[in-house]
């Protein structure tokens, strides 16, 4: 396959898009605390979370939790 071949460009674009998607998912779901150490989620964990969770609902929940914490800290 040469770089001018449309199949090559589609595979390359797909790989780039998947990498970008994982970066965004890592920001949405955040790191994991294990044995008092923070670590990034693996691609497998991100894929499982992505298929199991409604992302907009998850983000709204996280915002609500953060807002609740902020309100409690201000009081």
C-alpha positions, -999 to +999 in steps of 0.1 A: +000+000+000+013+034-009+006+067+009-015+077-021-038+047-016-072+057-001-073+026+021-039+037+036-053+072+043-084+058+059-065+035+082-041+063+091-071+087+098-088+060+118-057+054+140-053+091+146-090+095+155-088+065+179-057+080+196-075+113+200-106+096+214-085+078+241-069+111+251-103+126+256-116+096+275-086+097+298-094+133+306-131+125+312-126+094+333-094+105+350-067+085+367-072+055+391-059+054+427-044+020+434-023+012+465-019+049+473-005+056+438-023+073+409-021+057+375-035+063+340-063+040+328-053+014+303-068+013+268-088-018+278-103+000+308-112+030+287-129+008+261-149-009+288-159+023+304-167+039+271-191+011+262-206+007+297-213+043+306-233+071+291-205+098+289-228+129+290-245+116+321-211+107+337-198+142+330-229+158+345-226+136+376-189+146+380-197+183+376-225+179+402-201+163+426-174+189+421-200+217+425-212+201+457-177+199+470-171+236+461-203+246+478-194+227+510-159+242+510-174+277+507-197+272+537 
